Amino acid sequence: MLRSVLAVIVGYIAMFALQFAVFMTVYTIVGANWSFKPGTFHASTRWTVMMFTVDFVTALIAGLICAIIARGGKAPLVLAAVALVIGCTLGAVHLATQPPDTGERRPADVPNMEAMTKARHPAWVFFVGPVIAAVGLAVGGKLKRAS
């Protein structure tokens, strides 16, 4: 039981750390003009597709890590449920507390942290991302069983 709880915690931390590292790296490489729609802080379609891909792949890896640590059982499915609940809750909180769009014009060069705080996404993105991550976690957990 303790091993399963530890597996869920480590899996969630791994997913978070991987996503943070990948998003920061990708943004540093591609820059603001690729990541946002012209002159705005609205995320581009390219960024949204890349974001969902990263969500799935990092969740897949985290689900595998969780399954390896747990050595069987349903820990990856528990992790998927936890990630879904936390992700949707954080999405709802973000939408409820996000200040109104001021139409602020985006300069050509925007540092990572400013881009993260000012980025705008359609509301549905905040709820599709956790679903994609939950599927990735479940699939990643099954990879251990398949080997």
ABEGO torsion letter per residue (X at the ends): XAAAAAAAAAAAAAAAAAAAAAAAAAAAAAEAAAABBBGBABBBAAAAAAAAAAAAAAAAAAAAAAAAAAGEEAAAAAAAAAAAAAAAAAAAAAAAABBBBAGBBBBABBBAAAAAAABBBBAAAAAAAAAAAAAAAAAAAAAAAAX
